Amino acid sequence: MSMRLPALTYAIEHWAREIVTIDAHKEGCGTDPALLDALKSLAMQRACTRITLFTTNDNIRAQRYFKNRGFRIAAFYPDAMDAVRQIKPDVPVTGDYGIPLRDIIQFELPLP
């Protein structure tokens, strides 16, 4: 039996930390906020000015989650998924909730 542990991966770009993936494996257990808090602490120790992440227009759950934690929309890339499909043709045309998968949204959390 294998056990999956919660994980958050990030990339470092200049004075920002970009969340690449966050996977708590179980909703409602408080793991996501703990991972996010750990990343905030690390970023502030390293004098980072913000945490960023990208999601798609259909990922309403992620949008709500990060907005509720102080993230704001920093940029909107309409029809960006067309470029993604040029590289990864297996990316579906329809996403969660039957929403056409078209756009990429960048979120940002400024740090003190």
URTAFEN-V985533 format. One record per pair of residues at least 24 apart in sequence whose ideal C-beta (glycine too) atoms are under 10 Angstrom apart, sorted by sequence separation. I is the first residue (numbers start at 0). J is the second residue. D is the distance in Angstrom with one decimal. If there is no record, write none. Layout:
i=I j=J d=D
i=I j=J d=D
This chain:
i=5 j=29 d=9.9
i=6 j=30 d=9.5
i=7 j=31 d=8.3
i=49 j=73 d=8.4
i=55 j=79 d=8.7
i=56 j=80 d=8.3
i=77 j=101 d=7.1
i=78 j=102 d=6.6
i=79 j=103 d=4.1
i=5 j=30 d=4.3
i=9 j=34 d=9.9
i=16 j=41 d=7.4
i=55 j=80 d=6.7
i=76 j=101 d=9.6
i=77 j=102 d=5.2
i=78 j=103 d=9.2
i=79 j=104 d=9.3
i=4 j=30 d=9.4
i=5 j=31 d=7.9
i=7 j=33 d=9.3
i=8 j=34 d=10.0
i=16 j=42 d=4.5
i=53 j=79 d=9.1
i=76 j=102 d=6.2
i=77 j=103 d=8.7
i=7 j=34 d=4.0
i=15 j=42 d=8.0
i=16 j=43 d=9.9
i=75 j=102 d=6.6
i=76 j=103 d=4.3
i=77 j=104 d=10.0
i=5 j=33 d=7.9
i=6 j=34 d=7.6
i=7 j=35 d=7.2
i=14 j=42 d=9.1
i=55 j=83 d=9.0
i=75 j=103 d=7.8
i=76 j=104 d=7.5
i=5 j=34 d=6.1
i=9 j=38 d=6.1
i=16 j=45 d=8.0
i=35 j=64 d=9.3
i=39 j=68 d=9.6
i=74 j=103 d=8.5
i=75 j=104 d=5.7
i=76 j=105 d=7.3
i=7 j=37 d=7.5
i=8 j=38 d=9.9
i=35 j=65 d=8.8
i=39 j=69 d=9.7
i=74 j=104 d=7.6
i=75 j=105 d=7.5
i=7 j=38 d=6.0
i=11 j=42 d=9.2
i=14 j=45 d=8.7
i=16 j=47 d=5.4
i=21 j=52 d=8.3
i=73 j=104 d=8.7
i=74 j=105 d=4.1
i=9 j=41 d=8.6
i=14 j=46 d=7.0
i=15 j=47 d=5.9
i=16 j=48 d=9.8
i=17 j=49 d=9.3
i=18 j=50 d=6.5
i=20 j=52 d=9.5
i=32 j=64 d=9.5
i=36 j=68 d=9.6
i=72 j=104 d=6.0
i=73 j=105 d=4.8
i=74 j=106 d=9.0
i=9 j=42 d=8.5
i=14 j=47 d=5.3
i=15 j=48 d=6.7
i=16 j=49 d=7.8
i=17 j=50 d=7.5
i=18 j=51 d=7.3
i=19 j=52 d=8.0
i=31 j=64 d=7.2
i=35 j=68 d=6.5
i=72 j=105 d=7.2
i=73 j=106 d=6.4
i=74 j=107 d=8.3
i=11 j=45 d=8.2
i=13 j=47 d=8.7
i=14 j=48 d=4.6
i=15 j=49 d=4.9
i=16 j=50 d=5.0
i=17 j=51 d=4.8
i=18 j=52 d=4.0
i=19 j=53 d=8.9
i=26 j=60 d=9.3
i=31 j=65 d=10.0
i=35 j=69 d=9.8
i=57 j=91 d=9.5
i=61 j=95 d=9.5
i=71 j=105 d=9.9
i=72 j=106 d=6.2
i=73 j=107 d=3.8
i=12 j=47 d=9.6
i=13 j=48 d=8.8
i=14 j=49 d=7.2
i=15 j=50 d=6.8
i=16 j=51 d=7.5
i=17 j=52 d=6.3
i=18 j=53 d=8.6
i=35 j=70 d=9.6
i=55 j=90 d=9.4
i=59 j=94 d=9.5
i=60 j=95 d=7.5
i=70 j=105 d=9.7
i=71 j=106 d=6.7
i=72 j=107 d=7.9
i=73 j=108 d=9.4
i=11 j=47 d=8.2
i=13 j=49 d=9.7
i=15 j=51 d=5.4
i=16 j=52 d=9.4
i=17 j=53 d=7.8
i=18 j=54 d=9.6
i=32 j=68 d=7.4
i=57 j=93 d=8.0
i=58 j=94 d=7.2
i=59 j=95 d=6.7
i=60 j=96 d=9.5
i=70 j=106 d=4.1
i=71 j=107 d=6.1
i=73 j=109 d=9.5
i=31 j=68 d=8.9
i=57 j=94 d=3.0
i=58 j=95 d=6.2
i=59 j=96 d=6.8
i=69 j=106 d=9.8
i=70 j=107 d=6.4
i=71 j=108 d=7.6
i=56 j=94 d=7.5
i=57 j=95 d=4.5
i=58 j=96 d=9.6
i=68 j=106 d=9.6
i=69 j=107 d=9.8
i=70 j=108 d=4.7
i=71 j=109 d=8.2
i=12 j=51 d=8.1
i=55 j=94 d=6.1
i=56 j=95 d=9.7
i=57 j=96 d=6.5
i=59 j=98 d=7.8
i=65 j=104 d=9.7
i=69 j=108 d=5.5
i=70 j=109 d=9.4
i=21 j=61 d=8.6
i=55 j=95 d=8.5
i=57 j=97 d=8.6
i=58 j=98 d=9.0
i=66 j=106 d=7.7
i=68 j=108 d=7.3
i=69 j=109 d=8.4
i=9 j=50 d=8.0
i=10 j=51 d=9.3
i=57 j=98 d=3.9
i=65 j=106 d=5.1
i=9 j=51 d=9.5
i=56 j=98 d=6.6
i=57 j=99 d=7.6
i=58 j=100 d=9.3
i=62 j=104 d=6.9
i=64 j=106 d=10.0
i=65 j=107 d=9.6
i=9 j=52 d=8.9
i=21 j=64 d=9.0
i=55 j=98 d=8.8
i=56 j=99 d=8.0
i=57 j=100 d=5.3
i=61 j=104 d=9.2
i=65 j=108 d=7.8
i=21 j=65 d=9.5
i=56 j=100 d=7.1
i=57 j=101 d=8.5
i=62 j=106 d=7.8
i=55 j=100 d=5.8
i=56 j=101 d=5.9
i=57 j=102 d=8.9
i=61 j=106 d=8.6
i=55 j=101 d=8.2
i=56 j=102 d=4.0
i=58 j=104 d=8.4
i=18 j=65 d=8.7
i=55 j=102 d=6.9
i=56 j=103 d=7.6
i=54 j=102 d=9.7
i=55 j=103 d=6.0
i=56 j=104 d=6.4
i=54 j=103 d=7.4
i=55 j=104 d=7.3
i=53 j=103 d=5.5
i=54 j=104 d=5.6
i=53 j=104 d=7.0
i=54 j=105 d=8.4
i=18 j=70 d=9.5
i=52 j=104 d=9.2
i=53 j=105 d=5.3
i=54 j=106 d=7.0
i=52 j=105 d=7.4
i=53 j=106 d=7.6
i=51 j=105 d=6.3
i=52 j=106 d=5.2
i=51 j=106 d=6.7
i=52 j=107 d=8.1
i=50 j=106 d=8.7
i=51 j=107 d=5.0
i=52 j=108 d=8.6
i=50 j=107 d=7.2
i=51 j=108 d=7.7
i=49 j=107 d=5.3
i=50 j=108 d=4.5
i=48 j=107 d=9.8
i=49 j=108 d=6.2
i=50 j=109 d=8.6
i=49 j=109 d=5.2
i=50 j=110 d=6.8
i=48 j=109 d=6.8
i=49 j=110 d=5.8
i=48 j=110 d=5.8
i=47 j=110 d=5.9
i=48 j=111 d=9.1
i=46 j=110 d=9.0
i=42 j=108 d=9.1
i=43 j=110 d=5.5
i=42 j=110 d=5.9
i=43 j=111 d=7.0
i=39 j=108 d=7.7
i=38 j=108 d=9.6
i=39 j=110 d=6.8
i=39 j=111 d=9.7
i=35 j=108 d=8.8
i=17 j=105 d=9.4
i=18 j=106 d=8.7
i=17 j=107 d=9.7
i=18 j=108 d=9.3
i=15 j=107 d=8.2
i=16 j=108 d=9.4
i=15 j=108 d=9.8
i=16 j=110 d=8.9
i=15 j=110 d=9.1
i=14 j=110 d=9.2
